[in-house]
Amino acid sequence: MRMFALAPDQVAQTWPDYCELIEAFERRGDLKAEQVREEAIAGKLQIWGLQDESKVHGIVATQIMDTARGYVCEIPLAVGNAPVGFQKRLLEEIGKWARDEQRCVAVRMQGRKGWLRRFPYFRPTGVVAEWNLRAN
């Protein structure tokens, strides 16, 4: 399995190779697939992935946030079925890039509690909660 990171000018050309994964995430996430595409082309999101010779098995999107404590690399999207070992390698590569090239002080991700078991170097620092205003 090979890791890749796309430059903004590569996103439109390669989009058909992985848009189904992002569309699947759209059904359960906060980001629309077209929003991901547009922001990646504009350089606001970075697209990372895992693929073999036949298809893309995982996609991660990152964005660099300027916070009071320094730059933070956020992961607003992670989707796919790549083996865990490859997921860990990709996350390590993202962390190295964030630290060395973007001067980030942290990598932050939002997702299921299972991610904390899979990646034990992440520590919970808060709670994400939501009030459904349409429920009443």
DSSP file (Angstrom, degrees, kcal/mol; ACC not computed):
  #  RESIDUE AA STRUCTURE BP1 BP2  ACC     N-H-->O    O-->H-N    N-H-->O    O-->H-N    TCO  KAPPA ALPHA  PHI   PSI    X-CA   Y-CA   Z-CA
    1    1 A M              0   0    0      0, 0.0     2,-0.4     0, 0.0    51,-0.2   0.000 360.0 360.0 360.0 138.0    0.0    0.0    0.0
    2    2 A R  E     -A   51   0A   0     49,-3.6    49,-2.5     2,-0.0     2,-0.3  -0.869 360.0-140.6-112.1 139.8    1.3    3.4   -1.0
    3    3 A M  E     -A   50   0A   0     -2,-0.4     2,-0.3    47,-0.2    47,-0.2  -0.692  23.1-176.9 -92.0 149.8    0.7    6.7    0.8
    4    4 A F  E     -A   49   0A   0     45,-2.1    45,-2.5    -2,-0.3     2,-0.4  -0.992  19.5-161.7-144.6 155.3    0.1    9.9   -1.1
    5    5 A A  E     -A   48   0A   0     -2,-0.3     2,-0.4    43,-0.2    43,-0.2  -0.997  23.1-139.6-132.0 132.3   -0.4   13.6   -0.4
    6    6 A L  E     -A   47   0A   0     41,-2.7    41,-0.5    -2,-0.4    -2,-0.0  -0.759   3.4-137.5-100.6 136.9   -2.0   15.8   -3.1
    7    7 A A    >>  -     0   0    0     -2,-0.4     3,-2.4     1,-0.1     4,-0.7  -0.546  37.4-105.0 -76.3 154.5   -1.0   19.3   -4.1
    8    8 A P  H >> S+     0   0    0      0, 0.0     3,-1.0     0, 0.0     4,-0.5   0.852 121.4  56.5 -51.8 -37.1   -4.0   21.6   -4.8
    9    9 A D  H 34 S+     0   0    0      1,-0.2     4,-0.3     2,-0.1    32,-0.1   0.538 103.6  55.3 -76.4  -3.2   -3.5   21.3   -8.5
   10   10 A Q  H <> S+     0   0    0     -3,-2.4     4,-1.8     2,-0.1    -1,-0.2   0.570  87.6  80.3 -97.5 -12.8   -3.7   17.5   -8.4
   11   11 A V  H <X S+     0   0    0     -3,-1.0     4,-1.7    -4,-0.7    -2,-0.1   0.936  89.9  47.5 -65.4 -50.8   -7.1   17.3   -6.7
   12   12 A A  H  < S+     0   0    0     -4,-0.5    -1,-0.2     1,-0.2     3,-0.1   0.900 114.0  48.3 -59.9 -41.6   -9.4   17.9   -9.7
   13   13 A Q  H  4 S+     0   0    0     -4,-0.3    -1,-0.2     1,-0.2    -2,-0.2   0.861 120.1  36.1 -67.5 -36.7   -7.6   15.4  -11.8
   14   14 A T  H >< S+     0   0    0     -4,-1.8     3,-2.2     1,-0.2     4,-0.5   0.545  86.6 101.9 -95.7  -8.4   -7.6   12.6   -9.2
   15   15 A W  G >X S+     0   0    0     -4,-1.7     4,-1.8     1,-0.3     3,-1.6   0.833  75.1  59.1 -48.5 -44.6  -11.0   13.3   -7.6
   16   16 A P  G 34 S+     0   0    0      0, 0.0     4,-0.3     0, 0.0    -1,-0.3   0.766  96.5  65.0 -58.9 -23.1  -12.8   10.4   -9.4
   17   17 A D  G <4 S+     0   0    0     -3,-2.2    39,-0.6     1,-0.2    -2,-0.2   0.732 123.6   9.2 -72.0 -22.2  -10.3    8.0   -7.8
   18   18 A Y  T X> S+     0   0    0     -3,-1.6     4,-1.5    -4,-0.5     3,-0.7   0.355  91.2 106.4-140.6   4.1  -11.6    8.7   -4.3
   19   19 A C  H 3X S+     0   0    0     -4,-1.8     4,-2.7     1,-0.2     5,-0.2   0.829  78.1  62.3 -62.5 -29.8  -14.7   10.8   -4.4
   20   20 A E  H 3> S+     0   0    0     -4,-0.3     4,-2.0     1,-0.2    -1,-0.2   0.890 101.9  51.3 -62.0 -38.0  -16.9    7.8   -3.4
   21   21 A L  H <> S+     0   0    0     -3,-0.7     4,-1.8     2,-0.2    -1,-0.2   0.927 112.6  44.9 -62.9 -44.3  -15.1    7.5   -0.1
   22   22 A I  H  X S+     0   0    0     -4,-1.5     4,-2.1     1,-0.2    -2,-0.2   0.871 110.6  53.9 -70.1 -36.0  -15.6   11.2    0.7
   23   23 A E  H  X S+     0   0    0     -4,-2.7     4,-1.1     2,-0.2    -1,-0.2   0.873 106.9  52.2 -64.5 -36.1  -19.3   10.9   -0.5
   24   24 A A  H  < S+     0   0    0     -4,-2.0     4,-0.4     1,-0.2     3,-0.3   0.897 109.7  49.3 -65.3 -39.5  -19.7    8.0    2.0
   25   25 A F  H >X S+     0   0    0     -4,-1.8     3,-1.8     1,-0.2     4,-1.5   0.878 101.9  63.6 -64.4 -37.9  -18.3   10.2    4.7
   26   26 A E  H 3< S+     0   0    0     -4,-2.1    -1,-0.2     1,-0.3     3,-0.2   0.850  94.4  60.7 -56.4 -36.1  -20.6   13.0    3.8
   27   27 A R  T 3< S+     0   0    0     -4,-1.1    -1,-0.3    -3,-0.3    -2,-0.2   0.713 122.0  21.8 -67.4 -19.1  -23.6   10.8    4.7
   28   28 A R  T <4 S+     0   0    0     -3,-1.8    -1,-0.2    -4,-0.4    -2,-0.2   0.366 118.3  65.3-127.1   3.8  -22.4   10.6    8.3
   29   29 A G  S  < S-     0   0    0     -4,-1.5    48,-0.1     2,-0.2    -3,-0.0  -0.368  80.6-109.9-117.4-166.6  -20.1   13.7    8.7
   30   30 A D  S    S+     0   0    0     46,-0.3     2,-0.4    -2,-0.1    -4,-0.1   0.592  88.3  80.5-102.3 -16.1  -20.1   17.4    8.7
   31   31 A L  S    S-     0   0    0     45,-0.2     2,-0.3    -6,-0.1    -2,-0.2  -0.789  70.5-136.9-100.4 135.6  -18.3   18.1    5.4
   32   32 A K     >  -     0   0    0     -2,-0.4     4,-2.3     1,-0.1     5,-0.2  -0.650  21.7-123.7 -82.5 145.2  -20.0   17.9    2.0
   33   33 A A  H  > S+     0   0    0     -2,-0.3     4,-2.5     1,-0.2     5,-0.2   0.910 112.7  50.2 -56.6 -45.0  -17.9   16.2   -0.7
   34   34 A E  H  > S+     0   0    0      1,-0.2     4,-2.7     2,-0.2    -1,-0.2   0.861 108.2  53.7 -65.0 -33.9  -18.0   19.2   -3.0
   35   35 A Q  H  > S+     0   0    0      2,-0.2     4,-2.6     1,-0.2     5,-0.3   0.919 108.7  49.1 -63.8 -43.7  -16.9   21.4   -0.1
   36   36 A V  H  X S+     0   0    0     -4,-2.3     4,-2.3     2,-0.2     5,-0.2   0.939 112.6  48.4 -59.8 -47.1  -13.9   19.1    0.5
   37   37 A R  H  X S+     0   0    0     -4,-2.5     4,-2.4     1,-0.2    -2,-0.2   0.945 113.9  45.0 -59.2 -50.8  -13.0   19.2   -3.2
   38   38 A E  H  X S+     0   0    0     -4,-2.7     4,-1.9     1,-0.2    -1,-0.2   0.900 114.8  47.3 -63.0 -42.5  -13.3   23.0   -3.5
   39   39 A E  H  <>S+     0   0    0     -4,-2.6     5,-2.5     2,-0.2     6,-1.4   0.838 112.0  50.6 -71.7 -31.1  -11.3   23.7   -0.3
   40   40 A A  H ><5S+     0   0    0     -4,-2.3     3,-1.0    -5,-0.3    -2,-0.2   0.910 110.5  48.9 -70.0 -41.9   -8.6   21.2   -1.3
   41   41 A I  H 3<5S+     0   0    0     -4,-2.4    -2,-0.2     1,-0.2    -1,-0.2   0.869 111.2  51.0 -63.2 -36.1   -8.3   22.8   -4.7
   42   42 A A  T 3<5S-     0   0    0     -4,-1.9    -1,-0.2    -5,-0.2    -2,-0.2   0.531 117.7-115.3 -78.6  -6.1   -8.1   26.2   -3.0
   43   43 A G  T < 5S+     0   0    0     -3,-1.0    -3,-0.2    -4,-0.3    -2,-0.1   0.567  87.7 113.5  84.1   8.6   -5.3   24.9   -0.7
   44   44 A K  S   <S+     0   0    0     -5,-2.5     2,-0.3    -6,-0.2    20,-0.3   0.760  79.8  35.3 -83.6 -26.0   -7.4   25.2    2.5
   45   45 A L  S    S-     0   0    0     -6,-1.4     2,-0.4    -9,-0.2    -2,-0.3  -0.931  75.7-142.1-122.1 149.6   -7.5   21.4    3.0
   46   46 A Q  E     - B   0  62A   0     16,-2.7    16,-2.2    -2,-0.3     2,-0.5  -0.937  12.6-144.3-111.2 137.1   -4.9   18.9    2.3
   47   47 A I  E     +AB   6  61A   0    -41,-0.5   -41,-2.7    -2,-0.4     2,-0.3  -0.889  21.0 176.1-104.6 126.9   -5.8   15.5    0.9
   48   48 A W  E     +AB   5  60A   0     12,-3.0    12,-2.3    -2,-0.5     2,-0.3  -0.880   9.6 171.9-121.5 154.5   -3.8   12.4    2.0
   49   49 A G  E     -AB   4  59A   0    -45,-2.5   -45,-2.1    -2,-0.3     2,-0.4  -0.984  31.8-131.7-159.7 172.1   -4.5    8.8    1.1
   50   50 A L  E     +AB   3  58A   0      8,-2.1     7,-3.2    -2,-0.3     8,-1.4  -0.999  34.4 163.3-128.7 129.8   -3.6    5.2    1.0
   51   51 A Q  E     -AB   2  56A   0    -49,-2.5   -49,-3.6    -2,-0.4     5,-0.2  -0.981  23.9-155.4-144.9 155.8   -3.9    3.1   -2.2
   52   52 A D        -     0   0    0      3,-2.3     5,-0.0    -2,-0.3    -2,-0.0  -0.474  55.0 -76.5-111.5-167.0   -2.7   -0.1   -3.8
   53   53 A E  S    S+     0   0    0      1,-0.2     3,-0.1    -2,-0.2    -2,-0.0   0.704 128.9  40.1 -67.9 -17.2   -2.4   -0.8   -7.5
   54   54 A S  S    S-     0   0    0      1,-0.3     2,-0.3     0, 0.0    -1,-0.2   0.800 120.9 -17.2-103.4 -32.4   -6.1   -1.2   -8.0
   55   55 A K        -     0   0    0    -37,-0.0    -3,-2.3     0, 0.0     2,-0.4  -0.989  65.3 -85.8-164.5 170.0   -7.8    1.5   -5.9
   56   56 A V  E     -B   51   0A   0    -39,-0.6    -5,-0.3    -2,-0.3     3,-0.1  -0.750  33.3-177.8 -85.2 129.5   -7.7    4.1   -3.1
   57   57 A H  E     +     0   0A   0     -7,-3.2    24,-2.4    -2,-0.4    25,-0.7   0.519  63.0  19.1-107.9  -9.6   -8.5    2.5    0.3
   58   58 A G  E     -BC  50  80A   0     -8,-1.4    -8,-2.1    22,-0.2     2,-0.4  -0.964  55.1-165.6-162.8 144.2   -8.4    5.5    2.6
   59   59 A I  E     -BC  49  79A   0     20,-2.9    20,-2.6    -2,-0.3     2,-0.4  -0.996   5.0-175.8-133.5 137.5   -8.6    9.3    2.6
   60   60 A V  E     -BC  48  78A   0    -12,-2.3   -12,-3.0    -2,-0.4     2,-0.4  -0.994   9.2-157.7-128.8 137.5   -7.7   11.8    5.2
   61   61 A A  E     -BC  47  77A   0     16,-2.4    16,-1.0    -2,-0.4     2,-0.3  -0.949  12.6-172.9-112.8 138.3   -8.2   15.6    5.0
   62   62 A T  E     -B   46   0A   0    -16,-2.2   -16,-2.7    -2,-0.4     2,-0.3  -0.885   7.6-171.4-123.7 158.2   -6.2   18.0    7.1
   63   63 A Q  E     - C   0  74A   0     11,-2.0    11,-3.1    -2,-0.3     2,-0.6  -0.984  22.7-127.6-147.0 143.4   -6.3   21.7    7.7
   64   64 A I  E     - C   0  73A   0    -20,-0.3     2,-0.4    -2,-0.3     9,-0.2  -0.805  24.9-164.1 -95.5 124.5   -3.9   24.0    9.5
   65   65 A M  E     - C   0  72A   0      7,-3.3     7,-2.7    -2,-0.6     2,-0.8  -0.903  16.4-138.4-110.6 134.5   -5.6   26.2   12.1
   66   66 A D  E     + C   0  71A   0     -2,-0.4     5,-0.2     5,-0.2     2,-0.2  -0.828  37.0 173.1 -90.6 107.7   -3.9   29.2   13.7
   67   67 A T  E >   - C   0  70A   0      3,-1.5     3,-1.2    -2,-0.8     0, 0.0  -0.606  48.2 -99.3-112.7 172.2   -4.8   29.0   17.4
   68   68 A A  T 3  S+     0   0    0      1,-0.3     3,-0.1    -2,-0.2    -1,-0.0   0.794 124.5  45.6 -61.3 -28.9   -3.7   31.0   20.5
   69   69 A R  T 3  S-     0   0    0      1,-0.4    -1,-0.3     0, 0.0     2,-0.2   0.469 127.6 -82.5 -95.3  -0.7   -1.2   28.3   21.4
   70   70 A G  E <  S-C   67   0A   0     -3,-1.2    -3,-1.5     2,-0.0    -1,-0.4  -0.722  72.5 -25.8 128.2-178.1    0.2   27.9   17.8
   71   71 A Y  E     -Cd  66 104A   0     32,-0.6    34,-3.2    -2,-0.2    35,-0.8  -0.437  55.3-164.9 -69.9 139.7   -0.7   26.1   14.6
   72   72 A V  E     -Cd  65 106A   0     -7,-2.7    -7,-3.3    32,-0.2     2,-0.8  -0.993  15.8-139.3-126.5 132.1   -2.8   23.0   15.0
   73   73 A C  E     -Cd  64 107A   0     33,-2.7    35,-2.8    -2,-0.4     2,-0.3  -0.825  25.9-161.8 -90.3 109.6   -3.2   20.4   12.2
   74   74 A E  E     -Cd  63 108A   0    -11,-3.1   -11,-2.0    -2,-0.8    35,-0.2  -0.708  13.6-152.5 -94.6 145.1   -6.9   19.4   12.4
   75   75 A I  E     + d   0 109A   0     33,-2.6    35,-1.1    -2,-0.3   -13,-0.2  -0.879  22.6 166.5-114.0  95.0   -8.2   16.2   10.8
   76   76 A P  E     +     0   0A   0      0, 0.0     2,-0.3     0, 0.0   -46,-0.3   0.591  67.4  35.9 -85.1  -8.7  -11.9   16.9    9.9
   77   77 A L  E     +C   61   0A   0    -16,-1.0   -16,-2.4   -48,-0.1     2,-0.3  -0.974  52.9 159.3-149.0 128.2  -12.2   13.8    7.7
   78   78 A A  E     +C   60   0A   0     -2,-0.3     2,-0.3   -18,-0.2   -18,-0.2  -0.924  20.3 155.5-146.3 122.3  -10.8   10.3    7.8
   79   79 A V  E     +C   59   0A   0    -20,-2.6   -20,-2.9    -2,-0.3     2,-0.3  -0.997  18.9  68.5-150.2 147.6  -12.6    7.5    5.9
   80   80 A G  E     -C   58   0A   0     -2,-0.3   -22,-0.2   -22,-0.2   -23,-0.1  -0.819  67.7 -94.2 137.8-173.9  -11.8    4.2    4.3
   81   81 A N        +     0   0    0    -24,-2.4   -23,-0.2    -2,-0.3    -1,-0.1  -0.014  58.3 144.4-132.0  29.5  -10.9    0.6    5.0
   82   82 A A        -     0   0    0    -25,-0.7     5,-0.1     1,-0.1   -26,-0.0  -0.384  63.0 -87.0 -67.0 148.8   -7.1    0.5    4.8
   83   83 A P    >>  -     0   0    0      0, 0.0     4,-1.9     0, 0.0     3,-0.8  -0.232  38.3-114.4 -56.7 147.3   -5.4   -1.9    7.3
   84   84 A V  H 3> S+     0   0    0      1,-0.3     4,-2.7     2,-0.2     5,-0.2   0.850 113.1  59.1 -55.1 -41.2   -4.7   -0.3   10.7
   85   85 A G  H 3> S+     0   0    0      1,-0.2     4,-1.9     2,-0.2    -1,-0.3   0.885 108.0  45.7 -57.9 -39.4   -0.9   -0.5   10.3
   86   86 A F  H <> S+     0   0    0     -3,-0.8     4,-2.4     2,-0.2    -1,-0.2   0.857 109.6  55.1 -72.2 -35.2   -1.1    1.6    7.1
   87   87 A Q  H  X S+     0   0    0     -4,-1.9     4,-2.6     2,-0.2    -2,-0.2   0.928 108.7  48.9 -60.4 -44.1   -3.5    4.1    8.9
   88   88 A K  H  X S+     0   0    0     -4,-2.7     4,-2.5     1,-0.2    -2,-0.2   0.913 110.3  50.4 -62.8 -43.1   -0.9    4.5   11.6
   89   89 A R  H  X S+     0   0    0     -4,-1.9     4,-2.1     2,-0.2    -1,-0.2   0.908 111.4  48.4 -61.9 -41.5    1.9    5.1    9.1
   90   90 A L  H  X S+     0   0    0     -4,-2.4     4,-2.5     2,-0.2    -2,-0.2   0.926 111.3  49.5 -65.4 -43.5   -0.1    7.7    7.3
   91   91 A L  H  X S+     0   0    0     -4,-2.6     4,-2.5     1,-0.2    -2,-0.2   0.897 110.4  51.0 -62.5 -39.7   -1.0    9.4   10.6
   92   92 A E  H  X S+     0   0    0     -4,-2.5     4,-2.3     2,-0.2    -1,-0.2   0.896 110.1  49.9 -62.9 -39.7    2.6    9.4   11.6
   93   93 A E  H  X S+     0   0    0     -4,-2.1     4,-2.5     2,-0.2    -2,-0.2   0.903 110.5  49.6 -65.9 -41.1    3.6   11.0    8.2
   94   94 A I  H  X S+     0   0    0     -4,-2.5     4,-2.9     2,-0.2    -2,-0.2   0.917 110.9  50.3 -62.3 -43.5    0.9   13.7    8.7
   95   95 A G  H  X S+     0   0    0     -4,-2.5     4,-2.4     2,-0.2     5,-0.2   0.903 110.9  48.5 -61.6 -42.0    2.2   14.4   12.2
   96   96 A K  H  X S+     0   0    0     -4,-2.3     4,-3.0     2,-0.2     5,-0.4   0.930 113.4  47.0 -63.7 -45.5    5.8   14.7   10.9
   97   97 A W  H  X>S+     0   0    0     -4,-2.5     4,-2.3     1,-0.2     5,-1.3   0.922 112.6  50.0 -60.9 -45.2    4.7   17.0    8.1
   98   98 A A  H  <5S+     0   0    0     -4,-2.9     6,-2.9     3,-0.2     4,-0.5   0.913 117.8  39.1 -61.5 -43.8    2.6   19.1   10.5
   99   99 A R  H  X5S+     0   0    0     -4,-2.4     4,-0.6     4,-0.2    -2,-0.2   0.956 125.5  33.6 -71.1 -51.4    5.5   19.5   13.0
  100  100 A D  H  <5S+     0   0    0     -4,-3.0    -3,-0.2    -5,-0.2    -2,-0.2   0.866 131.3  24.7 -80.1 -37.9    8.4   19.9   10.5
  101  101 A E  T  <5S+     0   0    0     -4,-2.3    -3,-0.2    -5,-0.4    -1,-0.1   0.761 131.6  33.3-101.7 -27.6    6.8   21.8    7.6
  102  102 A Q  T  4<S-     0   0    0     -5,-1.3    -3,-0.2    -4,-0.5    -4,-0.1   0.470  95.0-128.3-108.1  -4.4    3.9   23.6    9.2
  103  103 A R     <  +     0   0    0     -4,-0.6   -32,-0.6    -6,-0.3    -4,-0.2   0.830  46.0 172.1  60.0  35.3    5.3   24.3   12.7
  104  104 A C  E     -d   71   0A   0     -6,-2.9   -32,-0.2    -7,-0.1    -1,-0.2  -0.466  33.2-156.5 -76.5 146.9    2.2   22.8   14.3
  105  105 A V  E    S+     0   0A   0    -34,-3.2     2,-0.3     1,-0.2   -33,-0.2   0.562  75.2   6.1 -94.3 -13.1    2.2   22.2   18.0
  106  106 A A  E     -d   72   0A   0    -35,-0.8   -33,-2.7    -8,-0.1     2,-0.4  -0.991  58.3-130.8-161.6 160.5   -0.5   19.5   17.8
  107  107 A V  E     -d   73   0A   0     -2,-0.3     2,-0.4   -35,-0.2   -33,-0.2  -0.990  29.8-166.9-114.9 131.1   -2.6   17.3   15.6
  108  108 A R  E     -d   74   0A   0    -35,-2.8   -33,-2.6    -2,-0.4     2,-0.3  -0.959   7.0-179.0-122.1 134.7   -6.3   17.3   16.5
  109  109 A M  E     -d   75   0A   0     -2,-0.4     2,-0.4   -35,-0.2   -35,-0.0  -0.959  14.2-153.5-131.9 156.2   -8.9   14.9   15.3
  110  110 A Q        +     0   0    0    -35,-1.1     2,-0.3    -2,-0.3    -2,-0.0  -0.983  45.6  90.0-124.4 134.2  -12.6   14.5   15.8
  111  111 A G        -     0   0    0     -2,-0.4    -2,-0.0   -34,-0.1     2,-0.0  -0.973  68.7 -16.5 172.9-158.7  -14.3   11.2   15.5
  112  112 A R    >   -     0   0    0     -2,-0.3     3,-1.5     1,-0.1     4,-0.4  -0.289  57.2-114.6 -72.2 156.1  -15.5    8.0   17.2
  113  113 A K  T >> S+     0   0    0      1,-0.3     3,-1.4     2,-0.2     4,-0.9   0.797 110.9  73.5 -60.0 -28.3  -14.1    6.9   20.6
  114  114 A G  H 3> S+     0   0    0      1,-0.3     4,-2.1     2,-0.2     3,-0.3   0.781  83.8  66.7 -58.1 -27.6  -12.6    3.9   18.8
  115  115 A W  H <> S+     0   0    0     -3,-1.5     4,-2.7     1,-0.2    -1,-0.3   0.857  94.8  57.7 -61.9 -33.2  -10.0    6.2   17.3
  116  116 A L  H <4 S+     0   0    0     -3,-1.4    -1,-0.2    -4,-0.4     6,-0.2   0.865 108.0  45.9 -66.7 -34.7   -8.6    6.8   20.8
  117  117 A R  H  < S+     0   0    0     -4,-0.9    -1,-0.2    -3,-0.3    -2,-0.2   0.881 115.5  46.8 -71.7 -38.1   -8.0    3.0   21.2
  118  118 A R  H  < S+     0   0    0     -4,-2.1    -2,-0.2     1,-0.3    -1,-0.2   0.865 122.9  32.9 -72.3 -36.5   -6.4    2.7   17.8
  119  119 A F    ><  +     0   0    0     -4,-2.7     3,-2.1    -5,-0.2    -1,-0.3  -0.746  69.5 179.1-123.2  82.0   -4.1    5.8   18.2
  120  120 A P  T 3  S+     0   0    0      0, 0.0    -1,-0.1     0, 0.0    -4,-0.1   0.592  71.9  73.9 -66.8 -10.8   -3.2    5.9   21.9
  121  121 A Y  T 3  S+     0   0    0      2,-0.0     2,-0.4     0, 0.0    -5,-0.1   0.600  81.8  86.0 -79.0  -7.9   -1.0    9.0   21.5
  122  122 A F    <   -     0   0    0     -3,-2.1   -14,-0.1    -6,-0.2    -3,-0.1  -0.764  65.9-163.4 -86.7 137.4   -4.2   11.0   21.2
  123  123 A R        -     0   0    0     -2,-0.4     2,-0.2     0, 0.0    -2,-0.0  -0.961  25.8-109.7-120.2 137.9   -5.7   12.1   24.5
  124  124 A P        +     0   0    0      0, 0.0     3,-0.1     0, 0.0     0, 0.0  -0.487  36.6 172.9 -66.0 132.5   -9.2   13.4   24.9
  125  125 A T        -     0   0    0     -2,-0.2     2,-0.3     1,-0.2     0, 0.0   0.343  62.1 -15.6-120.3   1.8   -9.1   17.1   25.7
  126  126 A G  S    S-     0   0    0      2,-0.0     2,-0.4     0, 0.0    -1,-0.2  -0.965  70.5 -90.6-178.5-170.2  -12.8   17.9   25.6
  127  127 A V        -     0   0    0     -2,-0.3     2,-0.6    -3,-0.1     0, 0.0  -0.979  18.9-146.3-127.8 137.7  -16.2   16.7   24.5
  128  128 A V        +     0   0    0     -2,-0.4     2,-0.3     2,-0.0    -2,-0.0  -0.934  31.0 171.0-101.6 119.7  -18.0   17.2   21.3
  129  129 A A        -     0   0    0     -2,-0.6     2,-0.4     2,-0.0    -2,-0.0  -0.910  15.9-158.7-129.2 155.9  -21.7   17.5   22.0
  130  130 A E        -     0   0    0     -2,-0.3     2,-0.6     2,-0.0    -2,-0.0  -0.998  10.9-148.7-140.4 138.8  -24.6   18.4   19.8
  131  131 A W        -     0   0    0     -2,-0.4     2,-1.0     3,-0.0     3,-0.1  -0.942  19.0-142.8-105.5 117.1  -28.1   19.7   20.5
  132  132 A N    >   -     0   0    0     -2,-0.6     3,-1.2     1,-0.2     4,-0.2  -0.713  15.4-173.3 -83.7 104.7  -30.6   18.6   17.8
  133  133 A L  T 3  S+     0   0    0     -2,-1.0     3,-0.4     1,-0.2    -1,-0.2   0.634  80.8  60.9 -75.0 -13.9  -32.9   21.5   17.3
  134  134 A R  T 3  S+     0   0    0      1,-0.2    -1,-0.2     2,-0.1    -2,-0.1   0.515  83.8  80.8 -89.2  -4.5  -35.2   19.5   15.0
  135  135 A A    <         0   0    0     -3,-1.2    -1,-0.2     1,-0.2    -2,-0.1   0.688 360.0 360.0 -76.1 -18.4  -36.0   16.9   17.7
  136  136 A N              0   0    0     -3,-0.4    -1,-0.2    -4,-0.2    -2,-0.1   0.443 360.0 360.0 -96.9 360.0  -38.6   19.0   19.4
